[in-house]
Amino acid sequence: MTTTARRPVLVTVIVVLVILAGLASILTGILAITASGTAAAALPIVLGLVYLAVAKGLLDGRNWARITAAVVAAVEVIFAILAIVNSGGSSNEGASIGSGVVSLIILAILFSPKANAFFGSGSLSSRPV
C-alpha cells in the first residue's frame, strides 16, 4: 500500500491564482476577438486554456505541471530583473520588483519540502499518469 502526501495549502493557493490568471486570459482573448475580429486575438484564449491545464495538473500533483509553473515563474524573475535594470528609476520599477518577488515566492513554494512530498519528491515516475 502506498501513501500519498496531502496537497499543501500554499500549493492550493497557487492553483487558485493560476486558475484566475487562466480565466482572465480567456476573457482578454474573447474581448480582443470581439474588438478586433482578428484570429491573432485568440492567442490569450489558448494561453488561458494552458493555464487551466497546468492548474489541474498542480491539483493532481503532476510533476510536469510543477515544472511548467516553475519555468514560467523563473522567466518572470528574469523579465523582472531586466525591467529593473532597464527602468532608469521609472515608476514601473516597483511593479517589476513586486512581480519578481512574487515569482520567487512561487518557486520557493513549489519546491518546499511539503510540495516535494506532494509532487513525489521530484520523481517523474512516482505518480501514475
C-alpha positions in Angstrom: 0.0 0.0 0.0 1.4 3.4 -0.9 0.7 6.6 0.9 0.3 9.9 -0.8 1.1 13.3 0.7 -1.7 15.8 1.1 -1.7 18.8 -1.1 -0.1 21.7 0.8 -2.3 24.7 1.4 0.1 27.0 -0.4 0.1 24.8 -3.5 -3.7 25.2 -3.4 -3.3 29.0 -3.2 -1.0 28.8 -6.3 -3.6 26.7 -8.1 -6.3 29.3 -7.4 -4.1 32.1 -8.7 -3.3 30.1 -11.9 -7.0 29.5 -12.4 -7.7 33.2 -12.0 -4.9 34.0 -14.5 -6.3 31.5 -17.0 -9.8 32.9 -16.7 -8.5 36.4 -17.1 -6.5 35.4 -20.2 -9.5 33.7 -21.7 -11.7 36.8 -21.1 -9.0 39.0 -22.5 -8.9 36.9 -25.7 -12.7 37.0 -26.0 -12.7 40.8 -25.6 -9.9 41.1 -28.1 -11.6 39.0 -30.7 -14.8 40.9 -30.4 -13.0 44.2 -30.6 -10.6 43.4 -33.4 -12.1 40.4 -35.2 -8.6 39.0 -35.9 -7.6 35.4 -35.3 -4.4 36.5 -33.6 -6.5 37.8 -30.8 -7.3 34.2 -29.9 -3.8 33.6 -28.5 -4.8 34.7 -25.0 -7.6 32.1 -25.1 -5.1 29.4 -25.9 -2.8 30.7 -23.1 -5.7 30.7 -20.7 -6.5 27.0 -21.6 -2.9 26.1 -20.9 -3.1 27.9 -17.5 -6.2 25.8 -16.7 -4.5 22.6 -17.7 -1.5 23.4 -15.5 -3.8 24.2 -12.6 -5.5 20.8 -13.0 -2.1 19.2 -13.1 -1.0 21.0 -10.0 -4.2 19.9 -8.2 -3.5 16.3 -9.1 0.2 16.5 -8.0 1.6 16.1 -11.5 5.3 17.0 -11.7 5.0 18.2 -15.3 2.6 20.9 -14.0 5.0 21.9 -11.3 7.9 22.1 -13.7 5.8 24.2 -16.2 4.7 26.6 -13.4 8.4 26.8 -12.2 9.6 27.7 -15.7 7.0 30.4 -16.1 8.0 31.8 -12.6 11.7 31.7 -13.5 11.1 33.5 -16.8 9.1 36.1 -14.8 12.0 36.6 -12.5 14.3 37.1 -15.5 11.9 39.6 -17.0 11.6 41.5 -13.7 15.4 41.7 -13.4 15.7 43.0 -16.9 12.9 45.5 -16.4 14.5 46.8 -13.2 17.9 47.1 -14.9 16.4 49.0 -17.8 13.9 51.1 -15.8 16.2 54.0 -15.1 14.2 54.7 -11.9 10.9 54.9 -13.6 7.6 54.3 -11.8 7.4 50.8 -13.3 10.4 49.7 -11.2 8.2 48.9 -8.1 5.9 46.7 -10.2 8.9 44.8 -11.6 10.3 44.3 -8.1 6.9 43.1 -6.9 6.5 40.7 -9.8 9.9 39.3 -9.3 9.4 38.8 -5.5 6.1 37.0 -6.1 7.7 34.7 -8.7 10.5 33.9 -6.3 7.9 33.0 -3.6 6.1 30.8 -6.0 9.3 29.0 -6.8 10.0 28.5 -3.1 6.5 27.1 -2.5 6.7 24.8 -5.5 10.0 23.2 -4.2 9.3 23.3 -0.5 9.6 20.0 1.4 5.8 19.6 1.7 5.4 20.3 -2.1 8.2 17.9 -2.9 6.4 15.2 -0.9 3.1 16.0 -2.7 4.7 16.1 -6.2 6.6 12.8 -5.5 9.9 14.3 -4.4 10.6 15.5 -7.9 10.5 12.0 -9.4 8.7 11.9 -12.7 7.7 8.3 -12.2 6.4 8.4 -8.7 2.9 9.2 -9.7 0.7 7.5 -12.3 -0.1 9.4 -15.5 
